[in-house]
């Protein structure tokens, strides 16, 4: 039942059905070790007309920085977003995920973690 995809989603606390994790590795970038998760974001239906009659038109790769509980660990999700052309409406679109906002490269989960960390810092200060 459990696959690598399920396991990585469990680890990263993401449940987006349209994200398929396929692999992971360590990469040395500017002498820092990054944990890289490879994933594809699929576009099952046209966002304009909801048709599933789509023509695949390559991928757009974005690197999403993920913040974990241990901030010294650098985690990046290399997300290949499907680009499609709707055969019915002839409109082009790119897969979107609630993991990240359109055009934003910091995951929403990380933003929530930053916010809760700030909240904790504030409450600690006010206890002094
Ligand atoms: Zn369409």
Backbone and ligand atoms as CSV (ligand in chain L), in Angstrom:
chain,resi,resn,atom,element,x,y,z
A,1,UNK,N,N,0.849,-1.207,0.000
A,1,UNK,CA,C,0.000,0.000,0.000
A,1,UNK,C,C,0.876,1.245,0.000
A,2,UNK,N,N,1.824,1.338,0.968
A,2,UNK,CA,C,2.649,2.536,1.045
A,2,UNK,C,C,3.685,2.544,-0.071
A,3,UNK,N,N,3.786,3.667,-0.750
A,3,UNK,CA,C,4.771,3.823,-1.806
A,3,UNK,C,C,5.747,4.907,-1.375
A,4,UNK,N,N,6.788,5.082,-2.158
A,4,UNK,CA,C,7.714,6.178,-1.909
A,4,UNK,C,C,6.967,7.505,-1.919
A,5,UNK,N,N,6.048,7.642,-2.870
A,5,UNK,CA,C,5.228,8.854,-2.964
A,5,UNK,C,C,4.469,9.105,-1.663
A,6,UNK,N,N,3.802,8.067,-1.148
A,6,UNK,CA,C,3.062,8.195,0.114
A,6,UNK,C,C,3.992,8.568,1.254
A,7,UNK,N,N,5.150,7.923,1.278
A,7,UNK,CA,C,6.082,8.137,2.373
A,7,UNK,C,C,6.605,9.582,2.381
A,8,UNK,N,N,6.991,10.086,1.205
A,8,UNK,CA,C,7.514,11.459,1.146
A,8,UNK,C,C,6.411,12.454,1.505
A,9,UNK,N,N,5.192,12.198,1.045
A,9,UNK,CA,C,4.076,13.087,1.396
A,9,UNK,C,C,3.854,13.096,2.907
A,10,UNK,N,N,3.980,11.934,3.518
A,10,UNK,CA,C,3.848,11.822,4.971
A,10,UNK,C,C,4.937,12.642,5.660
A,11,UNK,N,N,6.180,12.503,5.166
A,11,UNK,CA,C,7.321,13.198,5.757
A,11,UNK,C,C,7.173,14.711,5.636
A,12,UNK,N,N,6.745,15.156,4.465
A,12,UNK,CA,C,6.669,16.596,4.205
A,12,UNK,C,C,5.319,17.182,4.594
A,13,UNK,N,N,4.402,16.325,5.043
A,13,UNK,CA,C,3.113,16.792,5.498
A,13,UNK,C,C,2.339,17.497,4.382
A,14,UNK,N,N,2.326,16.887,3.223
A,14,UNK,CA,C,1.559,17.451,2.118
A,14,UNK,C,C,0.635,16.373,1.564
A,15,UNK,N,N,-0.567,16.768,1.190
A,15,UNK,CA,C,-1.557,15.779,0.764
A,15,UNK,C,C,-2.095,16.039,-0.630
A,16,UNK,N,N,-1.428,16.904,-1.380
A,16,UNK,CA,C,-1.918,17.241,-2.713
A,16,UNK,C,C,-1.929,16.001,-3.615
A,17,UNK,N,N,-3.120,15.621,-4.069
A,17,UNK,CA,C,-3.266,14.423,-4.899
A,17,UNK,C,C,-2.569,14.570,-6.249
A,18,UNK,N,N,-2.361,15.810,-6.666
A,18,UNK,CA,C,-1.786,16.040,-7.996
A,18,UNK,C,C,-0.264,16.056,-7.984
A,19,UNK,N,N,0.338,15.908,-6.797
A,19,UNK,CA,C,1.796,15.856,-6.724
A,19,UNK,C,C,2.221,14.403,-6.579
A,20,UNK,N,N,3.116,13.985,-7.457
A,20,UNK,CA,C,3.634,12.617,-7.419
A,20,UNK,C,C,5.139,12.693,-7.175
A,21,UNK,N,N,5.579,12.233,-6.009
A,21,UNK,CA,C,7.017,12.189,-5.729
A,21,UNK,C,C,7.612,10.931,-6.337
A,22,UNK,N,N,8.774,11.093,-6.960
A,22,UNK,CA,C,9.362,9.948,-7.652
A,22,UNK,C,C,10.736,9.563,-7.115
A,23,UNK,N,N,11.459,10.503,-6.525
A,23,UNK,CA,C,12.818,10.182,-6.119
A,23,UNK,C,C,13.305,11.247,-5.133
A,24,UNK,N,N,14.451,10.960,-4.492
A,24,UNK,CA,C,15.076,11.932,-3.619
A,24,UNK,C,C,16.579,11.724,-3.666
A,25,UNK,N,N,17.317,12.781,-3.331
A,25,UNK,CA,C,18.777,12.665,-3.343
A,25,UNK,C,C,19.373,13.808,-2.525
A,26,UNK,N,N,20.657,13.690,-2.252
A,26,UNK,CA,C,21.395,14.803,-1.663
A,26,UNK,C,C,22.182,15.488,-2.763
A,27,UNK,N,N,22.193,16.810,-2.746
A,27,UNK,CA,C,22.984,17.536,-3.733
A,27,UNK,C,C,23.825,18.575,-3.025
A,28,UNK,N,N,25.028,18.728,-3.532
A,28,UNK,CA,C,25.936,19.721,-2.975
A,28,UNK,C,C,25.848,20.986,-3.834
A,29,UNK,N,N,25.217,22.033,-3.291
A,29,UNK,CA,C,25.061,23.284,-4.031
A,29,UNK,C,C,25.766,24.380,-3.228
A,30,UNK,N,N,26.776,25.007,-3.831
A,30,UNK,CA,C,27.581,26.027,-3.142
A,30,UNK,C,C,28.074,25.528,-1.784
A,31,UNK,N,N,28.603,24.318,-1.775
A,31,UNK,CA,C,29.134,23.617,-0.607
A,31,UNK,C,C,28.146,23.505,0.558
A,32,UNK,N,N,26.848,23.516,0.232
A,32,UNK,CA,C,25.827,23.175,1.217
A,32,UNK,C,C,25.083,21.936,0.712
A,33,UNK,N,N,24.758,21.048,1.657
A,33,UNK,CA,C,24.058,19.828,1.266
A,33,UNK,C,C,22.547,20.079,1.318
A,34,UNK,N,N,21.914,19.882,0.201
A,34,UNK,CA,C,20.466,20.006,0.109
A,34,UNK,C,C,19.847,18.626,-0.032
A,35,UNK,N,N,18.738,18.430,0.644
A,35,UNK,CA,C,17.911,17.256,0.370
A,35,UNK,C,C,16.965,17.649,-0.752
A,36,UNK,N,N,17.058,16.933,-1.843
A,36,UNK,CA,C,16.222,17.248,-3.001
A,36,UNK,C,C,15.152,16.169,-3.150
A,37,UNK,N,N,13.914,16.590,-3.207
A,37,UNK,CA,C,12.826,15.662,-3.523
A,37,UNK,C,C,12.351,15.973,-4.925
A,38,UNK,N,N,12.281,14.936,-5.747
A,38,UNK,CA,C,11.807,15.129,-7.114
A,38,UNK,C,C,10.317,14.812,-7.174
A,39,UNK,N,N,9.571,15.714,-7.787
A,39,UNK,CA,C,8.134,15.497,-7.870
A,39,UNK,C,C,7.587,16.055,-9.173
A,40,UNK,N,N,6.480,15.479,-9.579
A,40,UNK,CA,C,5.764,16.012,-10.724
A,40,UNK,C,C,4.400,16.490,-10.256
A,41,UNK,N,N,4.022,17.669,-10.734
A,41,UNK,CA,C,2.688,18.199,-10.433
A,41,UNK,C,C,1.846,18.010,-11.684
A,42,UNK,N,N,0.818,17.191,-11.568
A,42,UNK,CA,C,0.029,16.873,-12.759
A,42,UNK,C,C,-1.184,17.789,-12.877
A,43,UNK,N,N,-1.631,17.953,-14.085
A,43,UNK,CA,C,-2.795,18.791,-14.406
A,43,UNK,C,C,-3.835,17.864,-15.018
A,44,UNK,N,N,-4.743,17.305,-14.202
A,44,UNK,CA,C,-5.670,16.297,-14.743
A,44,UNK,C,C,-6.792,16.876,-15.602
A,45,UNK,N,N,-7.178,18.127,-15.324
A,45,UNK,CA,C,-8.276,18.721,-16.099
A,45,UNK,C,C,-7.923,20.146,-16.502
A,46,UNK,N,N,-8.553,20.619,-17.541
A,46,UNK,CA,C,-8.375,22.002,-17.977
A,46,UNK,C,C,-9.045,22.929,-16.957
A,47,UNK,N,N,-8.321,23.953,-16.427
A,47,UNK,CA,C,-8.934,24.854,-15.438
A,47,UNK,C,C,-9.999,25.761,-16.051
A,48,UNK,N,N,-10.032,25.877,-17.369
A,48,UNK,CA,C,-10.999,26.775,-18.025
A,48,UNK,C,C,-12.318,26.071,-18.315
A,49,UNK,N,N,-12.227,24.858,-18.885
A,49,UNK,CA,C,-13.467,24.181,-19.301
A,49,UNK,C,C,-13.658,22.829,-18.619
A,50,UNK,N,N,-12.735,22.446,-17.728
A,50,UNK,CA,C,-12.831,21.192,-16.959
A,50,UNK,C,C,-12.706,19.952,-17.834
A,51,UNK,N,N,-12.328,20.118,-19.063
A,51,UNK,CA,C,-12.172,18.972,-19.959
A,51,UNK,C,C,-10.937,18.174,-19.559
A,52,UNK,N,N,-11.007,16.863,-19.751
A,52,UNK,CA,C,-9.827,16.031,-19.522
A,52,UNK,C,C,-9.132,15.699,-20.842
A,53,UNK,N,N,-9.619,16.293,-21.909
A,53,UNK,CA,C,-9.038,16.093,-23.240
A,53,UNK,C,C,-7.876,17.077,-23.408
A,54,UNK,N,N,-6.697,16.648,-22.959
A,54,UNK,CA,C,-5.555,17.562,-22.876
A,54,UNK,C,C,-4.384,17.038,-23.687
A,55,UNK,N,N,-3.642,17.988,-24.189
A,55,UNK,CA,C,-2.401,17.636,-24.877
A,55,UNK,C,C,-1.246,18.105,-23.999
A,56,UNK,N,N,-0.331,17.200,-23.668
A,56,UNK,CA,C,0.781,17.564,-22.801
A,56,UNK,C,C,1.818,18.366,-23.571
A,57,UNK,N,N,2.295,19.390,-22.935
A,57,UNK,CA,C,3.130,20.370,-23.617
A,57,UNK,C,C,4.349,20.695,-22.753
A,58,UNK,N,N,5.022,19.665,-22.257
A,58,UNK,CA,C,6.253,19.860,-21.500
A,58,UNK,C,C,6.017,20.187,-20.042
A,59,UNK,N,N,7.089,20.615,-19.389
A,59,UNK,CA,C,7.047,20.894,-17.966
A,59,UNK,C,C,7.717,22.222,-17.679
A,60,UNK,N,N,7.327,22.827,-16.562
A,60,UNK,CA,C,8.021,23.984,-16.033
A,60,UNK,C,C,8.586,23.554,-14.686
A,61,UNK,N,N,9.903,23.665,-14.515
A,61,UNK,CA,C,10.530,23.174,-13.290
A,61,UNK,C,C,10.729,24.329,-12.317
A,62,UNK,N,N,10.247,24.169,-11.095
A,62,UNK,CA,C,10.539,25.168,-10.079
A,62,UNK,C,C,11.086,24.474,-8.838
A,63,UNK,N,N,11.990,25.152,-8.168
A,63,UNK,CA,C,12.594,24.640,-6.940
A,63,UNK,C,C,11.927,25.322,-5.759
A,64,UNK,N,N,11.275,24.526,-4.940
A,64,UNK,CA,C,10.532,25.071,-3.804
A,64,UNK,C,C,11.321,24.804,-2.539
A,65,UNK,N,N,11.646,25.871,-1.805
A,65,UNK,CA,C,12.407,25.700,-0.569
A,65,UNK,C,C,11.456,25.359,0.558
A,66,UNK,N,N,11.777,24.308,1.224
A,66,UNK,CA,C,10.914,23.780,2.264
A,66,UNK,C,C,11.640,23.926,3.587
A,67,UNK,N,N,10.965,24.438,4.593
A,67,UNK,CA,C,11.608,24.607,5.897
A,67,UNK,C,C,11.104,23.505,6.822
A,68,UNK,N,N,12.042,22.767,7.371
A,68,UNK,CA,C,11.674,21.682,8.282
A,68,UNK,C,C,11.910,22.129,9.718
A,69,UNK,N,N,11.548,21.275,10.659
A,69,UNK,CA,C,11.721,21.607,12.074
A,69,UNK,C,C,13.186,21.894,12.390
A,70,UNK,N,N,14.092,21.180,11.732
A,70,UNK,CA,C,15.517,21.426,11.890
A,70,UNK,C,C,15.958,22.386,10.784
A,71,UNK,N,N,16.115,23.665,11.132
A,71,UNK,CA,C,16.377,24.690,10.123
A,71,UNK,C,C,17.738,24.525,9.457
A,72,UNK,N,N,18.630,23.729,10.054
A,72,UNK,CA,C,19.934,23.531,9.436
A,72,UNK,C,C,19.847,22.583,8.242
A,73,UNK,N,N,18.762,21.851,8.132
A,73,UNK,CA,C,18.560,20.957,6.993
A,73,UNK,C,C,17.903,21.736,5.855
A,74,UNK,N,N,18.559,21.730,4.707
A,74,UNK,CA,C,18.033,22.447,3.564
A,74,UNK,C,C,17.256,21.475,2.684
A,75,UNK,N,N,16.000,21.730,2.552
A,75,UNK,CA,C,15.143,20.818,1.810
A,75,UNK,C,C,14.541,21.561,0.623
A,76,UNK,N,N,14.675,20.972,-0.536
A,76,UNK,CA,C,14.126,21.574,-1.753
A,76,UNK,C,C,13.266,20.551,-2.474
A,77,UNK,N,N,12.104,20.980,-2.893
A,77,UNK,CA,C,11.274,20.136,-3.748
A,77,UNK,C,C,11.443,20.627,-5.176
A,78,UNK,N,N,11.983,19.769,-6.002
A,78,UNK,CA,C,12.129,20.120,-7.422
A,78,UNK,C,C,10.863,19.659,-8.130
A,79,UNK,N,N,9.987,20.617,-8.366
A,79,UNK,CA,C,8.646,20.295,-8.850
A,79,UNK,C,C,8.555,20.542,-10.349
A,80,UNK,N,N,8.243,19.469,-11.076
A,80,UNK,CA,C,8.038,19.591,-12.520
A,80,UNK,C,C,6.544,19.758,-12.752
A,81,UNK,N,N,6.157,20.958,-13.127
A,81,UNK,CA,C,4.728,21.236,-13.321
A,81,UNK,C,C,4.343,20.941,-14.761
A,82,UNK,N,N,3.310,20.147,-14.913
A,82,UNK,CA,C,2.843,19.843,-16.263
A,82,UNK,C,C,2.249,21.080,-16.924
A,83,UNK,N,N,2.595,21.255,-18.173
A,83,UNK,CA,C,1.954,22.277,-18.993
A,83,UNK,C,C,1.085,21.564,-20.005
A,84,UNK,N,N,-0.131,22.024,-20.148
A,84,UNK,CA,C,-1.050,21.339,-21.052
A,84,UNK,C,C,-1.755,22.339,-21.965
A,85,UNK,N,N,-2.242,21.794,-23.062
A,85,UNK,CA,C,-3.078,22.556,-23.984
A,85,UNK,C,C,-4.422,21.844,-24.033
A,86,UNK,N,N,-5.497,22.574,-23.720
A,86,UNK,CA,C,-6.829,21.973,-23.778
A,86,UNK,C,C,-7.233,21.761,-25.232
A,87,UNK,N,N,-7.546,20.520,-25.585
A,87,UNK,CA,C,-7.932,20.240,-26.976
A,87,UNK,C,C,-9.304,20.814,-27.312
A,88,UNK,N,N,-10.141,21.029,-26.290
A,88,UNK,CA,C,-11.489,21.537,-26.550
A,88,UNK,C,C,-11.517,23.058,-26.658
A,89,UNK,N,N,-10.822,23.746,-25.719
A,89,UNK,CA,C,-10.905,25.211,-25.694
A,89,UNK,C,C,-9.634,25.856,-26.249
A,90,UNK,N,N,-8.594,25.043,-26.525
A,90,UNK,CA,C,-7.317,25.518,-27.075
A,90,UNK,C,C,-6.637,26.540,-26.173
A,91,UNK,N,N,-6.897,26.454,-24.868
A,91,UNK,CA,C,-6.217,27.333,-23.917
A,91,UNK,C,C,-5.078,26.566,-23.257
A,92,UNK,N,N,-4.000,27.292,-22.998
A,92,UNK,CA,C,-2.845,26.692,-22.333
A,92,UNK,C,C,-2.954,26.924,-20.827
A,93,UNK,N,N,-2.498,25.955,-20.064
A,93,UNK,CA,C,-2.477,26.145,-18.613
A,93,UNK,C,C,-1.332,25.349,-18.021
A,94,UNK,N,N,-1.026,25.671,-16.769
A,94,UNK,CA,C,0.043,24.979,-16.059
A,94,UNK,C,C,-0.505,24.509,-14.727
A,95,UNK,N,N,-0.076,23.324,-14.327
A,95,UNK,CA,C,-0.557,22.735,-13.082
A,95,UNK,C,C,-0.245,23.652,-11.897
A,96,UNK,N,N,-1.197,23.762,-10.974
A,96,UNK,CA,C,-1.020,24.569,-9.767
A,96,UNK,C,C,-1.251,23.683,-8.556
A,97,UNK,N,N,-0.593,24.027,-7.467
A,97,UNK,CA,C,-0.759,23.250,-6.253
A,97,UNK,C,C,-1.038,24.174,-5.090
A,98,UNK,N,N,-1.819,23.675,-4.115
A,98,UNK,CA,C,-2.001,24.480,-2.905
A,98,UNK,C,C,-0.768,24.415,-2.007
A,99,UNK,N,N,0.199,23.567,-2.408
A,99,UNK,CA,C,1.472,23.541,-1.678
A,99,UNK,C,C,2.186,24.886,-1.816
A,100,UNK,N,N,2.044,25.484,-2.961
A,100,UNK,CA,C,2.673,26.779,-3.219
A,100,UNK,C,C,1.683,27.682,-3.926
A,101,UNK,N,N,1.793,28.970,-3.686
A,101,UNK,CA,C,0.981,29.920,-4.422
A,101,UNK,C,C,1.592,30.126,-5.799
A,102,UNK,N,N,0.759,30.541,-6.720
A,102,UNK,CA,C,1.221,30.798,-8.081
A,102,UNK,C,C,2.396,31.777,-8.045
A,103,UNK,N,N,3.494,31.391,-8.670
A,103,UNK,CA,C,4.635,32.289,-8.768
A,103,UNK,C,C,5.407,32.459,-7.480
A,104,UNK,N,N,5.120,31.639,-6.499
A,104,UNK,CA,C,5.796,31.773,-5.209
A,104,UNK,C,C,6.626,30.526,-4.965
A,105,UNK,N,N,7.813,30.713,-4.446
A,105,UNK,CA,C,8.734,29.583,-4.341
A,105,UNK,C,C,8.960,29.133,-2.908
A,106,UNK,N,N,8.249,29.707,-1.967
A,106,UNK,CA,C,8.318,29.199,-0.593
A,106,UNK,C,C,6.996,28.513,-0.306
A,107,UNK,N,N,7.061,27.292,0.148
A,107,UNK,CA,C,5.832,26.534,0.319
A,107,UNK,C,C,4.950,27.154,1.390
A,108,UNK,N,N,3.646,26.964,1.252
A,108,UNK,CA,C,2.708,27.489,2.243
A,108,UNK,C,C,2.914,26.839,3.605
A,109,UNK,N,N,3.304,25.571,3.617
A,109,UNK,CA,C,3.584,24.900,4.882
A,109,UNK,C,C,4.721,25.618,5.602
A,110,UNK,N,N,5.770,25.991,4.839
A,110,UNK,CA,C,6.896,26.705,5.436
A,110,UNK,C,C,6.453,28.041,5.986
A,111,UNK,N,N,5.578,28.733,5.246
A,111,UNK,CA,C,5.094,30.030,5.733
A,111,UNK,C,C,4.369,29.870,7.062
A,112,UNK,N,N,3.546,28.816,7.149
A,112,UNK,CA,C,2.831,28.582,8.403
A,112,UNK,C,C,3.822,28.301,9.530
A,113,UNK,N,N,4.900,27.549,9.223
A,113,UNK,CA,C,5.895,27.254,10.250
A,113,UNK,C,C,6.592,28.525,10.698
A,114,UNK,N,N,6.908,29.429,9.745
A,114,UNK,CA,C,7.555,30.689,10.096
A,114,UNK,C,C,6.628,31.490,11.000
A,115,UNK,N,N,5.344,31.554,10.622
A,115,UNK,CA,C,4.379,32.312,11.410
A,115,UNK,C,C,4.271,31.760,12.821
A,116,UNK,N,N,4.206,30.433,12.954
A,116,UNK,CA,C,4.048,29.876,14.294
A,116,UNK,C,C,5.328,30.078,15.101
A,117,UNK,N,N,6.496,30.050,14.431
A,117,UNK,CA,C,7.751,30.311,15.133
A,117,UNK,C,C,7.769,31.745,15.650
A,118,UNK,N,N,7.294,32.677,14.823
A,118,UNK,CA,C,7.255,34.081,15.246
A,118,UNK,C,C,6.319,34.246,16.434
A,119,UNK,N,N,5.191,33.560,16.388
A,119,UNK,CA,C,4.222,33.642,17.474
A,119,UNK,C,C,4.837,33.113,18.768
A,120,UNK,N,N,5.563,31.986,18.658
A,120,UNK,CA,C,6.212,31.427,19.844
A,120,UNK,C,C,7.244,32.378,20.416
A,121,UNK,N,N,8.047,33.006,19.525
A,121,UNK,CA,C,9.062,33.959,19.981
A,121,UNK,C,C,8.406,35.107,20.753
A,122,UNK,N,N,7.290,35.579,20.221
A,122,UNK,CA,C,6.630,36.712,20.842
A,122,UNK,C,C,6.118,36.342,22.241
A,123,UNK,N,N,5.522,35.141,22.351
A,123,UNK,CA,C,4.973,34.772,23.648
A,123,UNK,C,C,6.100,34.540,24.663
A,124,UNK,N,N,7.271,34.062,24.155
A,124,UNK,CA,C,8.392,33.890,25.083
A,124,UNK,C,C,8.873,35.242,25.593
A,125,UNK,N,N,8.942,36.223,24.665
A,125,UNK,CA,C,9.382,37.565,25.053
A,125,UNK,C,C,8.428,38.172,26.089
A,126,UNK,N,N,7.132,38.001,25.857
A,126,UNK,CA,C,6.177,38.644,26.749
A,126,UNK,C,C,6.143,37.962,28.123
A,127,UNK,N,N,6.719,36.752,28.213
A,127,UNK,CA,C,6.806,36.095,29.529
A,127,UNK,C,C,7.965,36.637,30.365
A,128,UNK,N,N,8.897,37.355,29.712
A,128,UNK,CA,C,10.098,37.808,30.426
A,128,UNK,C,C,9.759,38.948,31.393
L,1,ZN,ZN,ZN,-10.245,23.845,-21.688
